[in-house]
Amino acid sequence: MKLIQVVFTVIIAGLYLFPFKISFIPWGNTKLMLAVIGMFLLVYDAATNRVTKSSLNDTMVLTLLALIVSLCGLFSVVFNNTPDYSYAGYIFSMWVWLAASYLVVRLINSVHGNINFRLVANYMIAVCVIQCIATIMNDNIPAFKRMVDTYVFQGQDFINSLPGIRRKYGIGANLDTAGVRFSAILIAIPATVIGLNDELKRKWLMAYALAFLFITVEGNIISRTTLVGTCIGVVYALLNLKKFKSNSKNYNSWLSLTFVFTFGLILIGIIYYYNVNESFREDLRFGFEGIFSLVEQGEWTVSSNDRLSNMYVWPDNLQTWLIGDGYFSNPINTDPYFIGTITGGYYMGTDVGFLRFIYYFGMIGLTAFVIFFAGCGLICSKEYPGYRMYFLILVLLGYIVWFKVATDVFVIFALFLAASILRSSDKQKVESCI
C-alpha cells in the first residue's frame, strides 16, 4: 500500500516540478490545478490549527518582497503604457507555486509521517530520473511520443520545428526550464548525501551517484544549462569529500573500488554506444558540445553561447535603466500599437535574463527581484541550518542562469518553504505538549 502512495506522490511531484497543459482540459496547466487543491488544504490546515500563524511569518515576509517586485512591474507597465503584465503579478505567481508545493509536501508528510530536506530532495531526484527515462522513451518509442504529443502541450510544436536541430524533451521537461531544475536537483544530490548518517550512506550512496550521472548525461542532452548544475555539484562534492566517507576504512576501500569499477563500466558503455549509434552520438555531442570542442579543437566553443554573445544589447537611456520599458515578451506578439524597433524572438533581440528584467522594470525592479531570492535563501537556510550551503548555492545558481536566460528557481525554494510551514507547526505542537 505504501508503495502505491509513494508512486502517486512522485507523479504529483512531477506534475508540480515540470507542469504542462493537458489537451482535453481547456484551462490552466498541472501547476495551477495542484495550486487550487493546495490552497484549499493550506486554508483548511490553518483553520484546524494544523498550520499555526507563526509558521507563516517567513512566508509573509516573502509575500511582501514579491509584492514589491510586482509593484515595480506594475509601475513600469502603467508608466510606459504597455499591455505586458508578465511580472506585474509576480505575487500571484509566487503563491500559485507555494500552494502547489504545499500539496506536494503535504502528501510526502502523509506518506512518511514527517517532512525533511532529504525526503523532499529524494522525490525531486526521482522525478528528474523519471523525466530522463521518459525523454529516452519519447525519442525511441514512436507510440509513446504520439501519446505525449497528443495529450501533453508543452510547446513541442516549436521544438520540433527548429530547422536542422533535434531537441529532445520529456513530459513537461524541455529547453532551459528543464536545465535549471535539473541543475538545482544535481546540486541537491551531494547536499543530501552529506547529511546522511554512516548507515544510510552505505546503503544509498551508489544510487545517488548513479542518479547524478544519469541526470547529468540525459539532462545535458535535453538542455545544456544542466551543465551549470553538474559543475557546481561536482565542486560541491569535492569540497566536502571527507563527509562522503564512512568511519570504516574497509568500507571506504570497498566503496572506492566499487565506484571505479561501476563508473568504468558505464564509461565503456557510453564510448561503445557513442561509436555504434548515430543518434546517441549526435545527442552526446550536442549536450557536451563545449567539452568536445575543447578536446578536439583546443577551445571551448558552444553554438548557443555564440548566439548569446550577440544578445548583450544594453539600454541606451537612463529611463530604461531605472524603470524599464515595460516589455518582457516581444511586443509584436502582445502589443498591436507598438511603434518601436521590431526585432525577432525577444524584445530588443535579447534573451539574457538580467537584460530582459532591466528592459521590463529597470534596475529598481531587478534589485527587488534579487533581494526576493536572497530572502528565499536566507529563510530556507534558517529553517534547514544543516543545508545552509545548498540554499546559498541555489540563490547563486539563479543569478548565474540569468546571464543566459530569464527564469527563476522559486519552484525549488517553494517546496522547502512549504515543508518548513509543516515542520514549524509540528515542532511548536511538540513544544506545547511538553
C-alpha positions in Angstrom: 0.0 0.0 0.0 2.8 2.4 0.9 4.5 1.7 -2.5 1.3 2.9 -4.3 1.2 6.0 -2.1 4.9 6.8 -2.9 4.3 6.3 -6.7 1.3 8.5 -6.6 3.2 11.2 -4.7 6.1 11.0 -7.2 3.5 11.6 -10.0 2.1 14.6 -8.2 5.6 15.9 -7.6 6.3 15.5 -11.3 3.2 17.5 -12.3 4.5 20.2 -10.0 8.2 20.3 -11.0 7.5 20.0 -14.7 4.0 21.4 -15.3 2.2 21.2 -18.7 -1.2 21.7 -20.2 -3.4 18.7 -20.9 -5.0 18.8 -24.3 -8.6 17.9 -23.2 -8.6 20.4 -20.3 -9.1 23.9 -21.7 -7.9 25.9 -18.6 -4.6 26.1 -16.8 -1.8 23.7 -16.5 -1.0 21.0 -13.9 0.7 23.5 -11.6 -2.5 25.6 -11.4 -4.6 22.5 -10.8 -2.4 21.5 -7.9 -2.4 25.0 -6.6 -6.2 25.1 -6.3 -6.1 21.9 -4.2 -3.0 23.0 -2.3 -4.5 26.4 -1.3 -7.7 24.6 -0.1 -5.5 22.3 2.1 -3.5 25.2 3.4 -6.6 27.2 4.4 -8.1 24.0 5.9 -5.0 23.3 7.9 -4.8 26.8 9.1 -8.5 26.7 10.2 -7.9 23.4 12.1 -4.7 24.7 13.7 -2.5 22.1 11.9 -0.7 25.1 10.5 0.0 27.9 13.0 0.1 31.6 12.2 3.6 31.9 13.5 4.8 29.2 11.0 3.6 31.5 8.2 5.6 34.5 9.3 8.5 34.0 7.0 6.1 33.3 4.1 4.5 36.7 4.8 7.9 38.4 4.6 8.5 36.8 1.2 5.0 37.8 0.2 5.9 41.4 0.9 9.1 41.2 -1.1 7.1 39.6 -4.0 4.6 42.4 -3.7 7.4 45.0 -4.2 8.6 43.1 -7.3 5.0 43.2 -8.6 4.6 46.9 -7.9 7.9 47.6 -9.8 6.5 45.7 -12.8 3.1 47.4 -12.5 4.6 50.9 -12.3 6.7 50.2 -15.4 3.7 48.9 -17.3 1.5 51.8 -16.4 4.2 54.5 -16.8 5.2 53.1 -20.3 1.5 52.3 -21.2 2.2 48.7 -22.3 0.0 45.6 -22.0 2.8 43.3 -20.7 1.9 42.2 -17.2 4.5 39.3 -17.1 5.9 40.2 -13.7 3.4 42.8 -12.5 1.5 39.9 -11.0 4.5 38.0 -9.6 3.0 37.9 -6.1 0.2 35.7 -7.6 2.8 33.5 -9.4 4.6 33.1 -6.1 1.5 32.0 -4.3 0.5 29.6 -7.1 3.9 27.9 -6.8 3.7 27.9 -3.0 0.1 26.5 -2.9 1.0 23.8 -5.4 4.1 22.9 -3.5 2.1 22.7 -0.2 0.1 19.9 -1.8 3.3 18.0 -2.7 4.9 18.3 0.8 1.6 17.5 2.5 1.4 14.3 0.5 5.0 13.5 1.4 4.3 14.2 5.0 1.2 11.9 4.9 3.1 9.0 3.4 6.2 9.1 5.6 4.8 10.7 8.8 7.3 13.5 8.7 8.9 16.0 6.3 12.5 17.0 6.0 15.1 18.1 3.4 16.1 14.6 2.4 12.6 13.4 1.7 11.8 16.5 -0.4 15.1 16.1 -2.3 14.6 12.4 -2.8 11.2 12.9 -4.5 12.7 15.6 -6.8 15.6 13.4 -7.7 13.1 10.6 -8.5 11.1 13.0 -10.7 14.2 14.1 -12.6 15.3 10.5 -13.2 11.9 9.6 -14.5 11.8 12.6 -16.8 15.1 11.5 -18.3 13.7 8.0 -18.8 10.6 9.5 -20.4 12.8 11.5 -22.7 14.6 8.4 -23.9 11.2 6.6 -24.4 9.9 9.7 -26.2 12.9 9.5 -28.6 12.9 5.8 -29.2 9.2 4.6 -29.0 7.0 6.3 -31.6 3.8 5.2 -29.9 4.9 6.8 -26.7 5.9 10.0 -28.5 2.5 10.2 -30.3 0.7 9.8 -26.9 2.8 12.6 -25.3 2.3 14.9 -28.3 -1.4 14.2 -28.4 -2.2 14.8 -24.7 0.6 16.9 -23.4 1.0 20.5 -24.5 4.5 21.8 -23.7 5.5 23.9 -26.7 6.8 20.8 -28.6 5.5 22.2 -31.9 8.1 25.0 -31.6 10.8 22.5 -30.5 10.0 20.1 -33.4 10.0 23.0 -35.9 13.6 24.1 -35.2 15.4 23.8 -38.5 18.3 21.4 -38.5 18.1 20.9 -34.7 16.9 17.8 -32.9 15.9 18.7 -29.4 14.7 16.0 -27.0 12.0 16.6 -24.4 10.2 14.6 -21.7 6.8 15.2 -20.2 6.9 18.9 -19.5 10.7 18.9 -19.3 12.3 20.8 -22.1 14.8 23.6 -23.0 16.3 25.9 -20.3 13.4 25.5 -17.9 14.3 21.8 -17.5 18.0 22.6 -17.4 17.6 25.0 -14.4 15.6 22.4 -12.5 17.9 19.6 -13.3 20.8 21.9 -12.1 19.1 22.6 -8.8 18.5 18.8 -8.2 22.0 17.9 -9.2 23.3 20.3 -6.5 20.8 18.8 -4.1 22.3 15.3 -4.5 25.7 15.9 -2.8 23.9 18.1 -0.2 21.6 15.2 0.6 24.5 12.7 0.8 26.5 14.9 3.1 23.5 15.0 5.5 23.2 11.2 5.7 24.5 9.1 8.6 27.0 6.3 8.0 24.4 3.6 7.7 22.3 5.5 5.1 25.5 6.4 3.2 26.5 2.8 2.8 23.0 1.9 1.6 22.3 4.8 -0.8 25.5 6.5 -1.9 25.9 4.5 -5.1 22.2 5.1 -6.0 22.7 8.8 -5.6 25.9 8.8 -7.6 24.2 6.9 -10.5 21.3 9.3 -10.4 23.7 12.2 -10.6 25.5 10.7 -13.6 22.2 9.8 -15.4 20.7 13.2 -14.9 24.0 14.8 -16.0 24.2 12.9 -19.3 20.5 12.9 -20.3 19.8 16.3 -18.7 22.5 18.0 -20.8 21.1 16.4 -23.9 17.7 17.9 -23.1 19.2 21.3 -22.0 22.8 22.3 -21.9 22.0 24.6 -19.0 22.2 21.4 -16.9 26.0 21.6 -17.2 25.9 24.5 -14.7 24.4 22.3 -12.1 26.8 19.5 -12.9 29.9 21.6 -12.5 28.6 23.2 -9.2 27.5 19.8 -7.9 30.9 18.2 -8.6 32.8 21.2 -7.0 30.4 21.0 -4.0 31.1 17.3 -3.6 34.9 17.6 -3.9 35.0 20.4 -1.3 33.1 18.1 1.1 34.8 14.8 0.1 35.6 13.9 3.7 32.0 14.0 4.6 31.2 11.3 2.0 33.4 8.8 3.7 32.4 6.4 6.4 34.1 5.7 9.7 35.0 2.2 8.5 38.3 2.1 6.5 37.4 -1.2 5.0 34.1 0.1 3.8 35.8 3.2 2.2 38.2 0.9 0.4 35.4 -1.3 -0.9 33.3 1.8 -1.9 36.3 3.3 -3.8 36.8 0.0 -5.8 33.1 -0.3 -6.5 32.9 3.3 -7.7 35.9 2.8 -10.0 34.6 -0.5 -11.4 31.0 0.7 -11.8 31.8 4.0 -13.5 34.5 2.4 -15.6 31.8 0.0 -17.0 29.5 2.9 -17.6 32.2 4.9 -19.4 33.0 1.9 -21.6 29.3 1.5 -22.4 29.0 5.2 -23.3 32.0 5.0 -25.5 30.8 1.9 -27.2 27.3 3.2 -27.8 28.8 6.5 -29.0 30.6 4.6 -31.7 27.8 2.3 -32.9 24.7 4.5 -32.5 24.5 7.7 -34.6 21.6 9.3 -32.8 23.3 8.8 -29.4 26.5 10.2 -30.8 24.7 13.3 -32.1 22.9 13.8 -28.8 26.1 13.4 -26.8 28.0 15.9 -29.0 25.1 18.4 -28.7 24.8 18.0 -24.9 28.5 18.3 -24.3 29.5 20.4 -27.3 31.8 22.6 -25.3 33.8 19.7 -23.9 34.1 18.0 -27.4 35.2 21.3 -28.9 37.8 21.8 -26.1 39.2 18.3 -26.6 39.1 18.3 -30.4 39.9 22.0 -31.2 41.6 23.2 -28.0 39.0 25.8 -27.2 35.6 26.0 -25.6 33.0 26.7 -28.3 29.2 26.3 -28.0 26.9 27.5 -30.7 24.3 28.8 -28.3 26.9 30.8 -26.5 28.0 32.4 -29.7 24.4 33.5 -30.3 24.1 34.6 -26.7 27.1 36.9 -27.1 25.2 38.9 -29.7 22.3 39.3 -27.3 24.0 41.6 -24.9 22.1 44.7 -26.1 22.3 47.3 -23.4 19.7 50.1 -22.8 20.7 53.4 -24.3 18.8 55.8 -22.0 18.6 56.5 -18.2 14.8 55.9 -18.0 15.1 52.3 -19.3 18.0 51.6 -16.9 15.9 52.9 -13.9 12.3 51.8 -14.5 12.5 49.8 -17.8 10.3 49.9 -20.9 7.5 47.7 -19.7 8.2 44.9 -22.2 9.3 41.4 -21.2 7.7 39.5 -24.1 8.2 40.5 -27.7 5.7 43.4 -28.2 5.0 42.3 -31.8 3.1 39.4 -30.2 1.4 41.3 -27.4 1.0 45.0 -28.3 -0.7 45.8 -31.6 0.1 49.5 -31.0 3.8 49.1 -30.7 5.8 51.5 -32.8 9.3 50.9 -31.7 12.1 48.8 -33.4 10.8 45.4 -34.5 13.1 42.5 -33.5 12.7 38.8 -33.9 12.4 36.5 -31.0 12.6 38.7 -27.9 12.2 42.3 -27.0 15.3 44.2 -28.1 16.6 40.9 -29.5 17.9 39.7 -26.2 17.2 36.5 -24.2 19.7 37.4 -21.5 17.9 37.2 -18.2 19.4 40.2 -16.5 18.8 42.4 -19.6 15.2 41.2 -20.0 14.4 42.1 -16.4 16.1 45.5 -16.9 14.1 46.2 -20.1 11.0 45.2 -18.2 11.2 47.0 -14.9 14.7 48.6 -14.8 17.4 48.3 -12.2 14.9 49.1 -9.5 12.8 46.1 -10.3 15.8 43.9 -10.9 17.2 44.8 -7.4 13.9 44.0 -5.8 13.9 40.6 -7.6 17.5 39.9 -6.5 16.5 40.7 -2.9 13.5 38.4 -3.1 15.6 35.4 -4.0 18.2 36.3 -1.4 15.3 36.3 1.1 14.3 32.9 0.0 17.8 31.6 0.5 18.2 33.2 4.0 14.8 31.9 5.2 15.5 28.3 4.0 19.0 28.5 5.5 17.4 29.4 8.8 14.8 26.6 8.6 17.4 24.0 7.5 20.7 25.0 9.1 22.4 21.8 8.1 21.8 22.6 4.4 22.7 26.3 4.6 25.3 26.0 1.9 22.9 24.3 -0.6 20.4 27.2 -0.3 23.0 29.8 -0.7 24.3 28.0 -3.8 20.7 27.7 -5.1 20.4 31.5 -4.9 23.7 31.8 -6.8 22.5 29.4 -9.4 19.5 31.6 -10.1 21.8 34.6 -10.6 24.2 32.7 -12.8 21.5 31.4 -15.1 20.2 35.0 -15.6 23.4 35.6 -17.6 21.9 33.2 -20.1 18.1 33.1 -19.8 15.3 34.7 -17.8 14.0 32.1 -15.3 13.8 31.6 -11.6 14.4 28.9 -9.0 11.5 29.7 -6.8 9.9 26.4 -7.9 12.6 24.7 -5.8 12.5 27.1 -2.9 8.7 26.8 -2.7 9.0 23.1 -1.8 11.3 23.7 1.1 9.3 26.8 2.3 6.1 24.8 2.2 7.8 21.9 4.1 9.1 24.4 6.7 5.5 25.5 7.4 4.5 21.9 8.3 7.8 21.4 10.2 7.5 24.6 12.2 3.9 23.8 13.1 4.7 20.2 14.2 7.7 21.5 16.3 5.5 24.1 18.1 2.9 21.4 18.8 5.5 19.1 20.4 6.9 22.0 22.5 3.4 22.9 23.5 2.7 19.4 24.6 5.9 19.3 26.6 
